[in-house]
Amino acid sequence: MLLIDKLLLSPIYATIWAARQVDNAIQQERAAEPEKITADLSELYMMLETGQITETEFAAREKDLLDRLDLIQEQKSASE
């Protein structure tokens, strides 16, 4: 009887396992997001220094990146 129960419940176990894998991937991506934003900011500063973008473009893109970073920090503070 125990073997039959395992066979019948295996789709549920597989779904739970898949959901955990997706959750782990999302958590890892969220943890790496601040470092990615910091790297994007460094690249943006280099683009400005080398004249690849204008100061107006720089200001707009920098604001977006800093806003995203602030949002992540706020969410992190709220969850703690």
C-alpha positions in Angstrom: 0.0 0.0 0.0 2.9 2.4 0.8 4.3 2.0 -2.7 0.9 2.8 -4.3 0.7 5.9 -2.1 4.1 7.1 -3.3 3.2 6.5 -6.9 0.0 8.4 -6.6 1.6 11.3 -4.8 4.7 11.5 -7.0 3.2 14.3 -9.2 2.6 16.4 -6.1 6.1 15.8 -4.9 7.5 16.7 -8.3 5.4 19.9 -8.3 6.7 20.9 -4.8 10.3 20.2 -5.8 9.9 22.3 -9.0 8.4 25.2 -7.0 11.3 25.1 -4.5 13.8 25.1 -7.4 12.1 28.2 -8.9 12.0 29.9 -5.5 15.7 29.2 -4.9 16.5 30.7 -8.4 14.5 33.8 -7.6 16.2 34.2 -4.2 19.7 33.9 -5.8 18.8 36.5 -8.5 17.5 38.9 -5.9 20.6 38.5 -3.8 22.8 39.3 -6.9 20.8 42.3 -8.0 22.6 45.0 -5.9 26.0 43.8 -7.3 24.6 43.9 -10.8 23.3 47.5 -10.3 26.6 48.6 -8.9 28.5 47.1 -11.9 26.0 48.9 -14.2 26.7 52.2 -12.4 30.5 51.7 -12.8 30.0 51.0 -16.5 27.8 54.0 -16.8 30.4 56.2 -15.3 33.0 54.9 -17.7 30.7 55.5 -20.6 30.3 59.2 -19.5 34.1 59.6 -19.0 34.8 58.2 -22.4 32.2 60.4 -24.1 30.0 57.5 -25.2 26.9 59.1 -23.6 25.9 62.6 -22.8 25.4 64.0 -19.3 21.6 64.1 -19.9 21.6 60.4 -20.8 23.9 59.6 -17.9 21.7 61.5 -15.4 18.5 59.6 -16.5 20.1 56.2 -16.5 21.9 56.9 -13.2 18.6 57.9 -11.6 16.9 54.7 -12.7 19.7 52.6 -11.4 19.8 54.4 -8.0 16.1 54.2 -7.7 16.2 50.4 -8.3 19.0 50.1 -5.7 17.0 52.2 -3.2 13.9 50.1 -3.7 15.9 46.9 -3.2 17.3 48.3 0.1 13.9 49.4 1.3 12.4 45.9 0.6 15.3 44.3 2.4 14.9 46.5 5.4 11.1 45.9 5.5 11.6 42.1 5.4 14.1 42.1 8.3 
